[in-house]
Every structure is written in C-alpha cells, then in structure tokens.
Amino acid sequence: MEYSNGDCFQLGVKLGEPTLVPPAEETEKGMYYLSNLDQNIAVIVRTVYCFKLAEKGNEKAGEVIKNALKKVLVHYYPLAGRLNISSEGKLIVNCTGEGAIFVEAEANCSMEAIGDITKPDPRTLGQLVYDIPAAKHILQMPPLVAQVTKFKCGGFALGLCLNHCMFDGVGAMEFVNSWGEVARGLPLSVPPFLDRSILKARNPPKIEFLHQEFADIQDKSSTGELYEDEMVYRSFCFDPEKLKQLKMEAMENGALDSCTTFEVLSAFVWRARTRALKLLPEQQTKLLFAVDGRTKFNPPLPRGYCGNGIALTNSICQAGELSEKPISFAVSCIQEAIKMVTDSYMRSAIDYFEATRARPSLACTLLITTWSRLSFHTADFGWGEPVISGPVSLPEKEVILFLSHGKERRNINVLLGLPAAAMKIFQELMMQI
C-alpha cells in the first residue's frame, strides 16, 4: 500500500507496560444499554492529537493525562467496562469498572519529523496508538485505549482507540474535551447524559421508510477486480476559493436555489470517484453519509447525550446520470437525502434494525464521513490546543473523510483511498477545478 507521508521516514516508538486505569471513585455496575443506533457502527476509530508548549515540556504529560482519565471515567463510567453480547444478540456494556488501558511511550525523534498527520498514514501514526496484541475482535478490546508518546522535542501525542458504538463524533468530541477540562482542574462544561434507553425501538417496530442505506447493490462493473490492484491513499485540499468555484458551478444553470459546502463537495467527490472507477452507465451507485439527528428528534436529544445520535441517509442513482449530468444533479440528490432525515426517519431506522438486524451495505457505495464540523482541535489538557490532530487511517476502502484544515479551519482536506489506476484519474479530475 502507498501512503501520502512518504517512505523515507521510520518512526521508532518504545512502549512502556500497559496499565489499567479504573475510575477514581466507585461507579455503577451491571449491564449498560446500547441503542440500535450504536449497534451498526461497532468499529474502532483511531485518532492522534499532538501537543507542544515550549515553556512546559512533556515530563508530566503521562501522569497528568492518566490522573485526569481516572477522574473523567467517574462521569463516563461505561468506558471503564467491557463489551458483551446480550441475550437479544446485541452489543451491551458490562460496567465492571475494570478501567481503560493506558500506555506511556517514547519516540526516537522530534514531533515535527512525523510530518503532516492530517494525511492518514497507518504505518507511522499507528505506532502512536496502542493496539492490544491478543485482541482479535471488538469484544476483546476495551471501549477505550489511550497512549501518550513523548517526543525528544518536548512535545507529546495522545493516541486514542475508541469504539464507535460508544460515541458518534459529537459525543467523542465532548468526552475528549471533558477529559481535558478535568486535567486543567475545571468542571465539565457538558456533563454526559448516559441514558440511551430514550432511543429504544417501538413495540411493535414501525418501519415507515425504504431504508435503502441497507440495500445491497449488484456490482455490474466488476469493481471488486479493480480493488485487487495496489491501493493508493491521498489527501486533497479544498481552500475557500476552490469551494466557492464549486458552488458557482453548481448554481450556474439555475437548478438550485442554494447549496452548502458539504453538499457541493460531497457531490463533486461522488461524481469524480464514479468517473475514476469507470462504473458502467447502468450501474447503480449509492452515497451514504451521516446526519446528526440530535436536533431532528422530537423532542431533541438532551444536551451531552452520550452515544450515537446520527442516522445514515442515502442517495442512489445510475453512474451514467451522475457522471454526465451537471454537478447540480448530484447536489439535488444529496439535498433530498438530507431532507429525508426527520424524527420519523430516525425512529424508523431504529425500528428497522430491531426487526431485521441488517447492517448498511457498502457494495457499489461511497460513504462520506465528515469531521470538518467537529471541534477535536479544541482538546486542551494544559498544553494548549493540539498543534495538529487527525485519524490514523481510513476505516474502509469505500470511505472518504472530510477534515477541516489550516489556521482558521476554512480549508477542507478530502482523504480517500483508490486503486492506483483509478487514483490517477481522480487526481486529474481534482486538477480541473
């Protein structure tokens, strides 16, 4: 596999002994309910946050972050438990209070030597996040694993393995920021709301939508064979000027009244990726993306809701339509998918899983995950905000990630992997903006 940080640099990390960090006080024990919105995304998300403050150094970084973890786990006690399967065959957390796994480590270089971590590079960045050697599946991994790696320059990295079934992006952001507040001796600005039973399925389930996010599309274009080729991972930066150009192009034929940055950028990369993969004109292609349902529910989810409050919405069309029609066509498809997400849609999605136990299919699908609106960059453990933060890798070949970038966070980095031949075409399409 080829990654965007280059091949010449070899990071060396010396790991200390992993330890268990339980909550600082006695917490509730027993089984903790996970909603149906949590069940569908039980994947491990690995992120890295790099900190450096010249006047402070990193000598006490591990101690400060570990002590703060003990205290914040009192509020977020399910993270100190272990995942199990319930009698209904669903994921559930056994709140044992065992604790999160914590590792201290030392790197053989300065923080600057690892390069731009906004470009996923599992070979390098993966060393900054501890993977439990014996864990073969998610039930053998604690919901939270943390690694603090000290660099020779006085900076340090906090690498996290978090199970997505515990949080969506908003929830994870609130947890990390709460952890930072505890480290700085502050009260939690957003205490967690832990009761996920407010999202229980209705009895009997009431399925009111088609839920084509679960549709398994036939691969008429033999893209599976294409993916046998070497995978190449790249990052493409869209600055405000490029985004403005895309919006102007989308609006020029009068088909749209307005469009957001997310809508037009999603439309552009969906169309470009479809062209790059040379899908047959009659091939159906599906776009999946998450919509934050917190405000879509009636009543809205409580502030600090700890869990997944997102719904996957979808748009399906033929590759020929997508490739040949103006970009406004793709934008309008995405706008319709967003409009679909209401309280009824969210409740129907919860009930659909209850009745079918189906998982979203990624066949002939692009899944866009947007982190550009999440304030992971605000995490502060006493060393100021991260110099830089980002994911270790993309979770699946069908996934494209949007990350805000730059000083004012007005640029958006688009991160994706494609077979080498398709990436060549995709790059050419990027240069046409």
N, C-alpha and C positions, 0 to 999 in steps of 0.2 A: 504494500500500500504506500502511496505517496502522500505526504502531509505538507502543509504550507510553511512550516517553520524551518525547513531545510534539513539536510542530513549531516552537516559537519559537526554540530554541537552535541556532546554527550554529557548529559546531566548525571552526576553521581549523588545518591542520597543514602546516608547511613541512618537506618531506623533504630529507634530505641525499642524497649519492650512494651507491647500494647497493654494498657490497663483498663479496667472497668471504672467508669465514673457514675456512681449512683446519685440520685437526688440528695441534696443536703439534709432534707427532713423526711420523715415518714410520709408516704403518699398512698393514695387509694390503690387497692389491689383488686384483682379479678379481671373479668373479660370486658374489653372496651370495644364498643360497636363501631364498625366502619360502614359508611353508606355505600349504596350501589355506584355512586359517582367515584368512590375511591377504588372500587374493585377492578375497573377497567384499565387502570394505569399503574399497576404494581411493577414499576421498573425503577432501577437505581439511577438517580441523577447525581453526577459528579461535577462539583464546581470548585474553583480555586479563587481565593481572594489574597492579593499581595499588599502588604503594608510596609511603610518605611517612614520613620520620623528621625531625622538626623540627631536631634537633641535627646532622644530617648533610648535608642539601641533596642536589641531584641533579647537581652539576657533573661528578662522575666516574662516574656511573651507566653511561653507554655504554661507557666504557673498561673498567670492572670486569667488566661482563657479557660484553663481547666477548672479553676475555682469558680469562675462565673458560670460554667456549664453545670456544676453541681447545683447552683442556686436556681438557674433558669429551668432546670428539669423538675423542680418542685411545681412550677406553673404548667410545664409541658410534660407531665409525668408519663403519658403513653409512650413517649420516645425512649423511656428507660425500660420498656417492656420488650416482648418478643412476639413476632408474628406467628399465628397458628391458623389452622383451618377449622371453622365452626362446624357444628352438626349439620348445618344447612349447606355445607360445601363452600362457604365464603371465607375470605380473609377476615381475621379478627385479631385484636392485640391482647395478649395476656399480660396484664400490668403486673409484672413480677418485681419491678424496682431494681432489676439487675444493673441497669445503667447502660450508657453509651460507651462505645470503645474509643479510647483516646491514645494517640501515639505522638511522641516527640521525635523529631528527626533533624539531621544536619545535612546541608548541601555543600558540595565541593566548589561552589562558585558564588559570584555576586548575583543578586536578583535580576539585574539587567541582562545577564548572559542567557537567560531562558527565552528572551525575545518577546514577541507580541502574543500574549496569551488570549487575545480576543480571537485568535485563529486556532481552533481545536487541534491539538497535537497529542494523541494518547501516549505516544512513546516517551515524550518529555514530561508533559503535565501529569500523566498517570502516576509518575513517581511521587507527586506531591499529595496524592490521595491514597489512603491505605485500603487495600483490598485484602480481606481475610482469606488466607491461602486455602483453607479447607472448605470454604463456602461454595457449594455447587449451585445452589438456587436461593431465592429470596428468603425462604423460611429459615435458612441457616445464617442469615445476616441480621444483625440488629437494625432497627429503623434508622439509627444514626451512628456514623463512624466519622471521627474527626482526626486530622493530622496537622500538627504545627511543625513547619520546616523552617529552621533558621538558616539564613544565608550569611556569607562571610562579610557582606557589606553592612550588616546591621539591620537589614530588612527581614521579613518573615512571610511565609504563606500559610494560610489556613485552607486546608483541603477538606471538603465535606462529601460524604456519601450519604444521601438522603433518599429514603424510599418514597416515590411519588404518591403512593397510597396514603401517606401521612399528611401531605400538603399539596396544594397547587402552588403556582408561582407566587401569588399574593400571600398565602399562608406561610410559605417558606421564607419570604422576604420579612414578614412580621416576626417570625421566630428568630432569624439571624439578627435582626435589628434589636429585638428584646434581649438577646444574649449579650449584644454589645452594650446595651443600657445597663445591664447588671454588672458588667465588667467595669463600667465607669461609676458605679455606685448610685445609679438613678432608678427611680421606679419605672415600671413598664408603662409606656405611653399607650400601648394597645394590648391589654390583658387578653389571653386567649379565651374564646368561647368554645368549650370542649364537647358539648352535647351534640353529636352527629345524628341522633335519632330523629331530629326535626326533619331529616330528609329520608325517612323510611318510605318504602313503597306503599301505595294504597292497597287495600284489601277489599275486593279483588283488584288486581292490576288493571289499569285503564290506559290502553295504548291508542293514542289519538293521531299519531303521525306515522309516515312510512319508515322513518329512521334508516335512510339509505347510507348513513355512515357505516352501517354493518354489512352493506351489500358487497358480495364477493364478485368482482367483475372478471369476466373471461379475458385472458391475455391473448388476443388475436395477433399481437405484434411481436410475440416471442421476445419480450424484453428480458425474460429470465436468462436467455442465452447471452444477451448483451452484458448482463451483470456478472457473467463469468470472467469478463475482462478485468484488468487491473483497475481498482478504484482510486480515483484522484479526488482529494479534498481541497477546496479553495474558498477564499473569502473575497467578497466583492463589496466595495464601499460605495454607498449612495449618499452623496452630500446634498444639502438643501437645494442646490441648483439643479442637480440631476432629478431629484424628486419633483421639483417644480416643472421641469420639462415633461416628465411622465404625465403629470396631472393635465398639463396643457394639451398633450396628445390625446388623452382620454376624453377631454371635454370638447375637442375641436369640431366634431361632427354634430354637436347639439343633442346627442342621445342621452346625455347625463346632465342633471341639474348641478350636482356636486359630487365630490368623492374625497375620501380621506387618504392619508399617506399609506395606511395599512392596506386599504382596498386596492389602490393602484399598484403598489409594489407587489402585492400578492398576485394580482392579475398578470403583471409583467413576467414574474419568475415562473408562474404556472405555464404561461404560453411559451416562454423561452425553453423551459425544460422539456415540454411536449415536443417542440421542434427538434431539440438536441437529441432526444431519444428516437426520433424518426418514427413516431407512432403512426400506424395506418389511419387514413382519414376516418374510417368507420369505427375505429377503436374507441370505446368509451373510456373516459378518464375522469377520475374523481379527485376533487380537492377537499381535504379535511382541515379544519382549524378550530381552535378552542375559543369560545366566547365566555367571558366572565359572567356567570349567572347570578352573582351575589345580589345585584340590583334588579335582576329580571324576575326573581321570585316575588310572590305576593303573599305575605309581606316580605321585604328584602331580608337576606340572611343577616344575623346580628353582626355588629362590628367585631372584628377579631375572630370570626368563625374559623375554627381550626380544622381544616380538611379541604377536600376538593369541592369547589363551588363552580366548576367550569363544565360546560357542555360542548361536545364536539358537534359542529354543524357541518354541512356538506353541500357541494355543488357537483353535479355530474353532467357532462356534455360529451359530444364527439370530438376527437382530436382534430379532425379536419376543420370543424367550425371554429374551434379555439385558435388554431394556427392561422387560419385565413381571414377571419373577421377582424375588424379594428379592436384595439385593446378595450374600448368601451364595452364590448360584448362581455368580455371576461369580468370587467368591473361590475357590470349589472348582475351577472350570475352570483358574484360574491355578496353584493348588497342584498340580494334576495335571501341568501343563506343566513345573513346576519339578522334580517327582519324576522326570520322564522323562529328565532330563539326568544320565547316568551315563558311565562310561568307554566303554561300548559305544556309547552315543548319539553321543558326541563323535567316536569313531573312524569311526562310520557316516557322520556328517556330512562328515568329511574325505574319505572314500571316495566319497560321493555326488557331491561336486564333481569328483573325479577322473574319474568315469565319465560325468558329464552336462554339466559346466561350467555348470550352472544358477546363476542368481542369485535371491535371495529376491524374490518378487513383492510389491509394495505395493498391488496392486489390492484395494479394499474392506478395507484393512488399517490398523490403528493400530500404530505402532512406538514403544514406550516406551523411552527411554534414561535410565538413572538415574545421575546424577553425585553423588547425595547421600551415597554412602559413600566417595567418593574424596577424598583429602586434598590437593587442589590448593592449598588455603588455607595449607598449611604451607611453601610455597616461600619460601626466605629467602636473598637474595643479599647480605646485610649491612645491609639496611634494615628488618629485621624481617619478619614475615609480611605478606602482602598486606592492604591496607586492605579491598580487595574484589577478587573475581575472577569471571570468568564467560565464557560463549560470546558470540561476536559475533552469531550468528544461528542459527536452526533450519535444519538441512540440507534438509529436505523438508517438504511440507505435511502428510504423514502422520505426522510425528514429534511426540511430546510429550516434553519434557525435565523431569526431576526434579532440582532443585538444593537442597542444604541451605543454610539462610539464618539470619541472626541471630547474636548473640554466642555462644551455646552451640551453634549449628548444629543446634538441635532443630526449627526450622521448616523446612518444605519448600515451595519455590516450584515451582509447576507452570506450565511455559511452553508455549504452543501457538499455532498459527495456524488460523483457520477463516474461511470466507466470512462476510461481515458478518451476514447473516440468521441463520446457524447460531450465530455467536458470541453474538448477543443471547439466544438460547435457552440456550446453555451458561452464560452469566453468571447467568441466572435460576435455573438448577439449582444453581449454586455457592452462591447466597444462601439456599438451603433447608436448608443444614447447620446 
